[in-house]
Amino acid sequence: MSSTRCMGCLALRRLSPLAPHRQRVPVPLSGGCGNVLTPLRIRMGKRWSSSASWALPDGHETGINIYNSTTRTKVPLRTVHPGLLTWYNCGPTVYDSAHLGHALCYVKIDIVRRIMTRVFDLNVIMVMGITDIDDKIIKRSKELGVSYREVTEHYEQEFFSDMDRLRVWRPSLAPRVTEHVTHVVAFTQGIMDRGLAYVATDGTVCFDTGAYGRYGKLFPLDVSIEAAAEAGGAGGARGAATATAAATAGNKKSPRDFALWKVAKEGEPSWPSPWGRGRPGWHIECSAMASHILGMPLDLHAGGKDLLFPHHENEEAQCCAYHDTKQWCNYWLHVGHLHTRGTEKMSKSLANTISVGALMETHSVNTFRLYCLLSHYRTDVEYTPTSLDQAKAYMRRLRSFLHDAYAYINGQLKCAPLDEAALKMKLVETRSRVKWALADDFDTVRAVEAVMELISLGNRELKKQPQGTSISRSAGSMAAICSYIHYLMDDVFGIHFPSVSDASSLSLESGGRLFQVMNAVVELRDSVRKFALMQNTPVEGQCCQREQSTVISINQSMGHTPGGVSPHPPYDATPGGHHARVPMQAPFPYQAALDKKHQLAPATSLVGDPLASSTPDCLLQIQPDGKDRFQGSVPHAHIAEVGVDGLCR
């Protein structure tokens, strides 16, 4: 399986490399000693000395400015190969269920990936590593009394199932650490061959940050803290002193040094290596898999901002050491945390997590994805029971507009002629604003605001009262707006709405099926009438019961059960075009609530009906010529809204 994953990347390595000339961006040195503009590496025995500057790669423009965690500024995103972006993303450590914090991180990363693919037409190759051997996994397997493979297989499958529910695109490749142990061993050996790693007295192979000389590129370190710790300082150096003591106990040269290969412990899974049996260190897993599959340099590396140090700092250091380069990854992208109770991060260790399954019980996928869009991917988000209220309100506005727009396009909603010029101009402006916002470090907040302004204008136009008997419509302009909203929300943001071509399949809450169902009711009534005429017998009660049973069956198939109430009082159609409100014999959803609200007014003609002006109900009218006609527009109605007591009279 692993060989299959790796063979697909040989084409990347065969692409001709670009010229090594790079533009250097000044980065402040730790300690406030100024900026270094020109990189310099001096090899003196085993010690390297170099600046920590970042190089803007020569390559191909994407039209995107991205916040680079190395420079802490927005910089142009350039790819090594035209139209192709290589991306490594830190995946889960599969020892427990995914929680809401994971969901937020992976959904936001998924949105960024969709923007690159759908808006900027990049072919994104994303590799997401799965950590399936780790201290936490070993501990969990012992607690459950099962093998570590049983633990990892279960939670890996559960993780991808949760991501599928959240509509997160699966990665192009998802290598597991245990499938790449030989590559980790070779990677570690390569670093040792360069004199930048050593074997500690306990058998652990450690990266030598002192010999490397460039540690702190992503996360500049204050040398004074370590010096104070080594001198036994107190206060702010207490944590560093503890780390130093731990390093001394393991015979590491420096507390900054980290494990590349861990020596085997009794009862734990292990693999052979030149340094004895053991298993990979955490940081080197990603470096070895990303380098083996995607090669060097890497366009983009992403993960939660809690991984910036030490995980990503260590990755950059050991990869630069192995590949003998100044810059392994060109861009680093970090997603903000989800917090609870103020500044407390949602974490399994803090026992404050909410599972993805629990989230889906109370909120829809559309609502959660829109919630993720309403904050920038780099921003920390505080979660409370009411956090998703704004997203729900936006969802209602989107659904309501699309429903009304469909009704207008299909000729079911009448209003004054639309201002086509204003609608088209606003659509062009919105498209420009959205793309500009997404090109500016994937600013989904401003993009959504632009869309909501477009919807506001559309709603104002659709609510214009018709004047006289004019039947002119501007369906083209409204269809163009709906098409763009579907493209942006569905294709780019992963928020699904039925398209205008699927208007008959709209959900019950928007009532898009009513027109289709009403036609079925009319056809049914016509069949009943013909049957009665053929029999030439009084079958009024029998036919009504049969028709009512059919309508109830249709209603139940749409998700309603007897015992509910109907959303509007039912109507009885009588010859001559008059309509009387009568109680419905079979209970339907919302009936009781609205019977009480409307107080079931006495029989009245359609003209001048006070309720008809405020509630756009559908009426089945029997004309003097004996033909049934369906009148009106029902934006939020169900089949249950149609009275059936008098249909056969």
N, C-alpha and C positions, 0 to 999 in steps of 0.2 A: 504493500500500500504506500509505504513511504517513498519507494522508488518511483511510483507513478506520480506522486506529488512533485518530486524533484525534477523529473525529466521535462515537465512542462515549462520549466524556467530556463532551460538551456538556450532558448532563443534570445532571452534577455541578455545573457552573457555574450552572445555572438554579435550583438549590435555594436557597431563601431563606436568607440568611446569618443567623447568630445574633447576638445583641447583643454588642457589642465589649467589654463589661465583663469583666475577668478578675481572678482572684485572684493576687496576686504572692507568689512564694516567695523568701525571701532566699537569695542566693548569695554566698559569700565572694569579696571582691575580691582580685586578685593583690596581693601585697605585705603582706597581713595588715592592711589598713586598715579592717576591719569589714565589715558587711553593708549592702546597699542594699535597702530595702523598697519604695520607690516609684520606678518608672521615670521618667526625665526625658530628653527629647530637646530639645536647643537647637540650632537651625539658625543658624550664624554664617557666612555666605558659603558656602564650600565645605566647611567643617568641621562634623562632627556630634559631639556629645558625649552619651553616654547610659550608663546602668547596663547590666550584663550579666545582669540578673535574668531568671528564667524565669517565664512566666505559666501557671498552671493554667487550661486553657481551660474556658469555659462550654460545656457540651455534654451528652452523654448517657452515663450510667454504663454500664460494661460488666461490672462485678463483678470486674475484674482490677486488681491492683496491679503496676506495671511499674517496673523500675529505669531511671531516666532519666539518661543520660550527662551531661546538662547540669547537673543538681543533684547527681548522685552519690548519690541516695537513691531509695527506692521511693515512687512517687506513684500516685494513682488514674488509670487509663486512661479517658479520656473521648473520645468521637468527636464530630466536628462535626455529623454527620448521624446520626439514629437507625438503629442496626443496620448501618451502613455504615462501613467503615474503609478509608481511602486509604493505600496503602503504596508507597513507592519503595525499591527494593533495588538496590544497586550490583552490576552484573553483571560478567562476565569481560572482560578484554582478550584478544581471540581471536588470539593469536600462537603459542600452544603448547598442548600437551595439559593437561587438568586433572589435578591430583595429589591425594593423600590429604588435604592441608590444605584444598583447595577442597571436597572431598567432605564433610569434617567440618563446615565452615562452612555449606554449602548444605543439608545434611541437618538440622542443628540449626535453621536458619531455617525449613525446611519443617515441622519438628515444631511450632514456635511457631505457624506459620500454620495448621496442622491443628487445634491446640488452640483457637485463636480461632474457627475455622469450625465444628468438630464439637462442642466442649464449650460454647462461649459463644455460638454461633449468630450470629456476625458474618458479614456479607457483605464479604469482604476483596477489594478490587481492588488487585492487586499489579502494579506496573510495574517491570520489570527492564531497565535500559539495557545495551546491548551496545556496548562500545567497539571499533569496527572501523576506527579510524584513530588511530595513535599512533606515537611514536618507535620502540617495540619492534617494532611491526608492519612499519614501513618497513624497519628493519634486517633483520628476518627475510626479507622479500620479496627484498631484495638478496642475502642469503646463498643463497637457494634459486633465484634467477634467475627469479622469477615475479612477477606483479602482486600488489599488496597485496590485491586482491579475492579472488584465488585462495587466498591464505593465510587471510583472515578467513572465507571461506565454508567452507573445509575444517574449521577449528578450531571454528567456531560449531556446525556440524553435529555434530562429535565431542563437543563439550561437552554439547549437549542429549541426545545418545545416552547419554552417561555418566550424566547426571542421571535419564534415564528408567530406566536399569538400577538406580539407587539408589532408585527410586520417589519421586523429588522431583517434586512437582506443578509443572507448567509455569506461568510467570507469566501473568496475565491479558493483559498486553501486553509485548512485548519489542522496543522501538524501537531502531534502530541510529543511531549518531551521524551517519553519512553521509546518512541520510534526513532529518535535522533541522538541517542546516547553516544554512539560512535562518532558522530559529528562534534558533539560536545568535547569528547576526549581529544579529538584532533585539534579542535580550536584551542583547548587549554595547552596542548603541547606546543602549538605555534606561538603562544604568548611566552611560554617558558623558554623557547628557543631564542627569543629576542631579549631574554634576560629581564623580563618584566613580571615574573611570577616566581614564587619560591614555595618549598614544602615546609610547613611548620612542624614542630616537634610532635604534634599529635597526628600527623599524617595528612592534614588538610592542605590543599594547594591554594595559596592566596595570591591575589593580585597585588603587586608592589606599587602603591600609589606614589611613594617617594621616588622610586627609580623612573616612573613614568613622567612625572614633573609637570603634567598639565591637568591634574585633577581639579575639578571645580568649574568646568566650562559652563554647565547648565545652572549650577547652584553654587555661586562663589562662596567659599568658606573663609571665615575669619581665623587667620592663623593665631591670633592672640588668645583665642579661647582654648585652643589645643595646648598652647604654651602654658597658660594658666592652669589647665587641668594637670599637665605633667608636673607642675610645680606644687600641686596640691591645693590650688585655689578653690575658693568657695563661691557661693552665689550663682551667677549665670554659668559658671564652669562646672557645676556639680554634675550635670548630665554627661559632659565630656569626660570628667574624671571617672565616672562609672564605666563609660565605654573603654577608657584607657586601661582600667583595671581588668576588664573582661578580655581585652586584647592581650594583656600581659599573661593572663592565665592560660590563654591558648597559644602563647608564644608568637603572636603576630608582631610585626615590626612597628605598626602604627594602627591606631583605632580606625583609620580610614580604609585600611586594607580589608578586602572582602574575599569570601570563599569562591573559588572557581570549581573545586572538586572536594566533596566532603567524604571523609573516611567512613567506611561502613561501621555500623553498630549492630550488636547482636540482635537478631530477630527482625531486622529491617531489610527491605529489598536492596540489592546492590548489583553492580556490574563491574566487570574487570577493567583495569586501567594500568598504565605503567607505574602508578603510585599505590597499587593495591586496590582491592575491591572498595567500591564506594558508589556515590551517586552525584549528579550535577548540583552545583550551587544554583540558587534561584536566578541570579542576574545573568549568568552566562547562557541560560536556556534560550532566551529570546535572541541573544546575539548570534548564537550558533545556528539556530533555525532560520533566522532572517538572512544571514549571510549565505547559508547554503542554498536557500531557495531563490532569493531575490538578488543576490550578488552585492556589488558595491560600486558606486554609492547608492544609498537608499534615499528616495525622494522625501518620504514623510513617515513619521513615527508618531502614534497617538496613544492616549490613555488618560486615566484620571489624573488630576493634578497632584494627588497624593503619591503618585509614582515618580514624580520629577526627581525627587531625591529620597533615597539613594539609588533607586532602581534604574532610572534612565541615565543618571549621571554615570553609573557604573557601566551601563551598556555602551555609552559613547566612548568611555575610556578604554575598555577592553577591546572594542572593535577597531578603534584607531590604532591601538597597539598591535593587534593581529594583522590588520591590513596595511600597516606601516603608512598611515595617511594622517592628514591633519583634520579631516572632517569625514566622518562616516555617514551621518544622516544630515540632510540639508535643511529639513524643517521638523520642528517638534511642536505638536499640538496637544494641549491639555484641557480637559473638561472639568468644569467646576463641580463641587460636591453638593449633595443633598443633605441639608441639615434638619435636625429636629431640636426643639427646645433651645432656640437661640443659635449658639455657635457649635452645638454638638453634632458631629458628623454621624450620619446613619451608618452603622457598622455592626457586624455580627458580634464583635468583641464587646460592644456596649449594650447588647441585647435590646436594641431599639429599632429593630427592622420590621418592615412590612413586606410580606411575600408578594410576588407577582400575581399569584393566584388570588390572594385577598384583594389586591388592587382591582383585578378584573371582575370581582363579584360586585363591586360598587360603582365602577366607572367603565366607560367604553374605551376601546383602543383609540378611537378618534379623539375623544376628549383628552386622553393622556398625551397623545402625540402633539395635539394643539397646545397643551400645557407646556410641553418641552419647547415649542416654538416661541412662546411668549417670554422667554428669557434667553439671553445670549449664551452660547455654549460654554464660554469661559466663566460665567457668573455662578456664584454659589446660590443655591435655591433653598429656601426654608419651607419645609412641608408642615402644613397644619390641616385639620379636618376640612377647612374651607378653601384650601389652596387652589382647588380645581374649579371653583365657582366661576371665575372669569372665563376659563376655557369653555365651560358649559354654556355660558351666556353667548360667547362667540359662536359656538356650534349651533345654538338655536337661531342666531341671526343668519348664519350661512344656509342652514336648512330652509328657513322661512323664505329667504330670497330665492333660492333655487326652485323651491316649489312654486312660488308666485310667478317666477320667470317662465317655468315650464307651462304653467297654466296659460300665460299670455301667449307663448309661442304656439301652443296647441289650440288657441282660439277659445279657451275656457274662461279667460279673464278679460273683461272689457275695461278700458280706461281711455283717457284722452290721448291723442297722438303724442308719441314720445319725441323728445328733442334728440333726434338721431345725431346731429352734429356734436352736441355736448357729450353724449354717451361715447361716441367714437373717439373724441379727443381725450376723454377721461381714461378710456381703455389704453390708448397709446401712452399716455402719461404714466399710468399704473405699471404697464409692462416695463417702461424705462426705469421707474423708481425701484421696482422689485429687483431687476437685474443689477442695478447699481448697488443696492443694499446688500445683495448676496455676494457681489464681487468684493465688498468691503468687509472682509473677514467673516463672511457668512452671517450677516446681521439679519436674522429671521424676524426680529421684533419689528424693525422698520418695514420689512416686506409685508408682514401681516397687517400692519397699520395701513399701508397703501391699499391693500385688497379691501379692507373694511370701509375705507373711504369710497371706493368704487361701488361697493354694495349699497352704501347709504344713498348715493346718487341714483342707482338703479331703483331702490325702494321708493324714493320720492317720485320718480317718473311713473312707476307702476300704480301709485296711489292717486294719481290725478283723476278727478272725476270726469267721465265722458260728457261731452257737450252735444246735445241733439242726438241724431241718429247716425253719426259718423261711425263707420266700421273700419277705418284705415288703421293698419297696424305696421309696426316696424320690427318684425320678428327677427330680421337679420342682425340688427345691432344687439338685441338681447341674446340671441344665440351665440354671437361672437364673445360676449362677456361670459356666458355660461361655459363655453368651451375653454376659455383661458383659465377660469377658476378651477375647472376640472383638471386641466393640465398641471397647474401649480399645486393644488391640494393633493391630488391623487398621485401623479407621476413623480413629483418632486418631493412633497412632504409626507406622502404615505397616508393621507386622510381620504377615505373612500366615500364618495357620494355616487348614487346612480346618475348616469349621464342622461342627456336629453333624449337620446334614442331609447333609453330604458325607463322613460318616465312612467310607464305602466307598472314598473316593478318597484316604485318608491315604497319605502317602509310605511307601515300603518300610521305612524305618528304624523306623516306628511300627507296621507290620504291620496296618494297618486293612483291607487287602484280603483277608485270609485267609478270613474268614467267607464272602465272596462266592465266592472261588475254590474253597473246599472244597465248596460246594454244587454248583459246576460239575463238580468231580471225581466227586462222588456220582452226578450225573446221567449222566456219561460212563460210569461203571462199570455203571450200570443198563442203559444202552443196549448195552454190550458183552455183558452177561449175556443180554439178550433176543435179541441176534443169535446167540449161541452156541446157545441153546435152539431157535431157528428152524432153524439148520443141522444140529443134532443130531450134531455132530462135535466131536472133542476139539480145541479151538482155544485151549487154555490159554496155550501159549507165544505164539501169534500175537496173542491179545487183550492179553496183558501187554505185549508189545512196542509194540502200537498205543497202549495207554493210557499207557505210559511216555513214548512219543514226544510224545503230546499234552501231558503234564504238563511235559516239558522245553520244549516250544514256548511254553507259558504262562509258564514261568519266565524264558525268554529275552526274551519280550515285556515283562517287568517289569524288565528291565535286567540280568539275570544271564546269564552265558555258561558253557558246559560247561567243566569244569576247575577250578571253584571247589569250595567245600565247603558243607554244609548246617549251619544253626545248631543243630539238635538231631538226635540219632540217629533214623532213620526207624523206623516201626512196621509190623509185619505183622499184619493182623487175621485172626483165625481164628474158626471157628464156636464159639459158646458164650460169647463175650464175653471171651476171653483174648487177650492182645496180646504178641507176641514181638518183640524188637528184632533185626533182621537187617541186615547190610550192604546198602546201596543199590547197585545195579549202575551207575547213571549218577551221576557226581560232580556235586554242587551246592555252592553257596556255604556255607562254614563247616563242611562235613561232617567233613573230616579233623581239624580242631582239636577238635571236640566228640566225635568218636569216641575220640580220645585221652583227653579229659577224663573222659568217662563210662565208658570201658572196656567199652562194649556189654554190659550185664548179660544173663544168660541169661533164657529165657522165664519170665514171671511174670504173675500175674493183676493186674488193675488195682488191686484192693483190696490195700492194704499195699505198693504199689509205692514203694520209697524215692525213686526219681527223680521219680515223678509228683507227689509232695508238694512238691518244690522247683522243678520245671520245669513250668509249666502248659501242657502240650502238648495239641494237638487229636488225637483218636483217631477213626479210622473203624472202627466196630464192626459186624460182621455178626451180627444177632440170629438166634435159632432160627427166627423166623417168616420169615426170608429178606429182611428189610428192612434197609437201611443207615441207620445213625444217626450223626449228628455230635455228638461230646461234647467238652466242655471249653471253656476260654477261652485264647486264645493272644495275649497282648499284643504279643510281639515276634517272631512267627513269619512265615515265608515259605511259599509253596506248596511249596518244595523240602523243607520239613520233613516232608512226608507220604510215607511209604514206599509204593512201588507194586509191589514185587516179588510180594507175595502177594495182591493185591487180587482176582485172578480165581480163586483157589483155592477 
